[in-house]
Amino acid sequence: MWKLKGVSPEPPVKDGSVVGEINPIAKLGRRLFKFEFGIEKPKPVEKTEAEKEEDELWGLLDFVKRSEHVGSFDPMEAEAQEASNPQYDADSSIICDQGKHHFILDEEIGIVCSFCSFVKQKIRYILPSFAMRPQLYSGQTAAPKEKDLPSLEEFGFAMIDECVGGSSSMSKGTVWDVIPGIKETMFPHQQEGLEFIWKNLAGSILLEELKVNPGSNDGGGCVISHAPGTGKTRLAIVFLQTYMAVFPECRPLIIAPTAMLSTWEKQFMTWEVDIPIHILNKREFSGKEDKKALEIVRNQPRNENLSRLAKLYSWRKSKSVLCISYDLFKLLVDDSYDKEEQEIRKILLEMPDILVLDEGHAARNRNSQIWNSLKRIKTERRIILSGTPFQNNFDELYNMLCIVRSKFHRPAHNSVEKLRLLMESFVHVHNGAVLENLPGLRDCLVIMDPLPQQKRILEIILKMQIKDFLALEYAISLVSIHPSLLTSSALYKKVSSIDKDHLEMQRPNPNEGVKTRFVMELVRFSEAMNEKVLVFSQYIEPLNLVKEHLLSHFNWTEGKEVLQMDGTISNQSRQKYIDLFNDPASEAKVLLASIKACSEGINLVGASRVVLLDIVWNPAVEWQAISRAYRIGQEKVVHTYTLITSEVWECEKYKRQAEKYRLSKLVFSSKDEHNAAETNSMSVSQDQILEMMVEHEKFKNIFKRIYYRPKEYLLDGFDRLLG
């Protein structure tokens, strides 16, 4: 049986809150709910003040000891130590302790280590080669072809048009009366957001004033532009709960990035929402599908379209929510599909009564397939959730707004004031005042001098007058991290004046790259202080190199102390790594993440140190990445480090990014903006780890300047910063 626990309350909301206003965290705790299944685990014995002080002293001693090893990642020195150390013997137990197992296939157990009892993969998850093309035995019949599978008519889709819309089942009070007590579980900005959505999609929060037929399409959509990490998913779920309680016949459709589907499913479970959610991307059934649909598919071979039909039927038949990724949606509504997919297309385009677009700024290019696919959806009741609606320019912003308001007219000359006035009625902005209750965010720009080898290679590349801008940008970004990464660039073969063998020899040594050196020392000190590090890059190669350094120099194991998430891993593995990294009891120390695959939606509050290895043109992508750690639920001060070299290229790129960020702040500012815009007066002395690194004799020479201020304030004086 599921058990619900409350934990210690937080202090009242600060700065800008109304006196006497209830902070939802004060009732539900920093971690709002904790679910346990079965037997409750015993509570750990709370340590005395003396014990806590002793732990702190031991931690401080360990931290100081780590400083003695700064700059000790030289591979030649490490080889000398290994040669003189008897523990680096070929003893099998030591090899296994280092995570270097020798795997064999045991046909009864699975893939196991031949030296120890470690099981990498159980036998039931291993598909034998003969199972790929099974033979038919006597009495067996061949699996039916696609055309023999159940049709839409068998699932009962004939009356599809009748299930859209519906009338209100309640007539008195306000939307807050629909689910008693729900208001107290929400933050003030979420409460405002809920009422804002109701007024836009249904006309009012008063039940007696609601539009009779929500399927009449005479309403409009809206944008919820709340800062990343401030609970947009939770807000949308509460809206769907209340809306479906008033209009039980409506059928919402949620479209989200693939990586976010499991988050939606988990949030429905966490908040004990009594509405089934059907994930169309998943083959597996949740157990909440309609019984008739399950009976139809029970004796059929598992097929993707069959699973989708069962879920679509369940969604149509009873009160539930359908969830699908952007990629699958645009695929299924494509006109080139056969008859069966055409029927699915009709369902997806015509049946939804409410459309929720998570990270809705994904639809910002009117020439893209996804933008045109979304425009074809029949309902006008659309909600875009986006913490960063302004991405690169006004054209993209206008395209996104046209998704929720098809009749939206763009103001001439991109006037910021006119645009804000036009958006005011259907764009709700919250820039994150609720995050002020977190321990804090210390965001700093770390400007470093490239090491001699890096500087020489960068100068050679810039003198080559490369016409391929993307190839040039890629090469410069890689070399700025570590010189050996040039071998991953297309320009590698064109640079004849560089000793390529020497580059390969430098690869194992993080001290050869100014940014890799920074990361390794930061990880060393962070481990001593029991803090986890999140490292972002827009490229896979730097992440792979940092992983090699961590595994080699700290004797760590991938999947244990070191985790890596990029576009190549499955959603199941992604969620497993997220849970592992956020678990305080796990051995995970570092998560290496692709900024493109992991910068939106996911929760990585296990990290209190965030490193951005390279500069992206889009400031929204960077802020989304930082917000993986700095969000509701974070219990530590989050330190972020944007690493740039003092060379002209990266500095100019950062200035462009800062300019876009300033435009975004001008367009999307809220009533609490004066709080967020205050100058950050923090210094290095408030970061114990950075202070140790800056003052250390072996390390301080790489730092040119460290700057703590919001990036829009850096524009005017940025050139002076480098002087």
SULNORUR-V421239 format. One line per field, one symbol per residue. ss: DSSP state (@ for helix, = for strand, . for the rest). psi: psi as a letter, one per 40 degrees, with the letter a starting at -180 (. if undefined). burial: + if it has 9 or more other ideal C-beta (glycine too) atoms within 8 Angstrom, else -. A space follows every 10 residues. Layout:
BEGIN
ss=???
psi=???
burial=???
END
This chain:
BEGIN
ss=..===..... .......... ...@@@@@.. ...===.... ........@@ @@@@@@@@@@ @@@@@@@... ....@@@@@@ @@@@...... .@@@@@@... ..====...= ===.....== ==@@@...@@ @@@....... .....@@@.. .@@@@....@ @@@...=... ...=@@@... ..@@@..@@@ @@@@@@@@@@ @@...=@@@. ..=....... .=====.... .@@@@@@@@@ @@@@@@.... .=====.@@@ @@@@@@@@@@ .....====. .......... @@@@@@@@.. ...@@@@@@@ @@@@@@@..= =====@@@@@ @@......@@ @@@@@@@@@@ ...=====.@ @@......@@ @@@@@..... .====..... ...@@@@@@@ @@@@...... .@@@.@@@@@ @@@...==== ..@@@@@... ========.. .@@@@@@@@@ @@@.....@@ @@@@@@@@@@ @.@@@@@@.. .@@@.....@ @@@@@@...@ @@.@@@@@@@ @@@@@@@@.. .======..@ @@@@@@@@@@ @@@@...=.. .====..... @@@@@@@@@@ @@.......= ====@@@@.. ......==== ==......@@ @@@@@@.... .......=== =====..@@@ @@@@@@@@@@ @@@@@@@... ..@@@@.... ...@@@.@@@ @@@@@....@ @@=====... @@@....@@@ @..
psi=hhihhiahii iihigeihhe hhhddddeid hdihhihbhh iihihhiidd dddddddddd dddddddeeh efehdddddd dddeheefif hddddddeeg ihiihhedda hihedaehhd hideehhide edgiihihei iiiiideeii idddefedfd eeehbiihei eiaideedgh eddeeiiddd dddddddddd dediehdeei hdheeeeeai iihggiihee fddddddddd ddddddgeei hihhhiidee dddddddddd efhfhihhhd dhdiieeeih ddddddedei ihiddddddd dddddddihi hhhiiddddd ddeheeiadd dddddddddd dhdhhhhhfe edgeheeidd dddddehdie gihhhhegdh cdiddddddd ddddgdehhh iiefhddddd ddeddehhhh efddeeeidi hghihhhihi iddddddddd ddeefhdgdd dddddddddd dhdeedeeid edeegdehhd dddddedehe eehddddddd ddddddddef iihhhiieid dddddddddd dddefihhec dhihhaeeii dddddddddd dehdeiehdh hhhhddeeeh dihfedhehh hhdihidhdd ddddddeddg iheheihhhi hhhiieiddd dddddddddd dddddddgia deddddeihh fiideehddd ddddehdedd eehdihhhii deeeddfddd de.
burial=---------+ --+---+--- +-++++++++ -++--+---- ---------- -+--+---+- -++-+++--+ +-++---+-- ---------- -+-+++--+- +++--+---+ +++-+---++ --+--+---- ---------- --------++ ----+++--+ --++++-+-+ ----++-++- -+--++++++ ++++++++++ ++----+--+ +--+++--++ ++++++++++ ++++++++++ ++++++++++ ++++++++++ ++++++++-+ +-+-++++++ +----+--++ -+++-++--+ --+-++++++ +++++++--+ ++++++-+++ -+++--+--+ ++++++++++ ++++++++++ ++++-----+ +++++-+-++ ++++++++++ +----+++++ +++++--+-- +----+--++ -++--+++++ ++++++++-- ++++++++++ +-+++-++-+ +--+-+---- ++-+++++++ +++++++-++ ++--+--+-- --++-++-++ ++++++++++ +++++++++- +++++++++- ++++++++++ +-+--+++-+ ++++++--+- +--++-++-+ +++----+++ +++++-++++ ++++++++++ ++++++-+++ ++++++++++ ++-+---+++ +++++++-++ +-++++++++ +++++-++-- -++-++---+ ------+-++ ++++-+--++ -++--+++-+ ++-++--+-- ++-
END
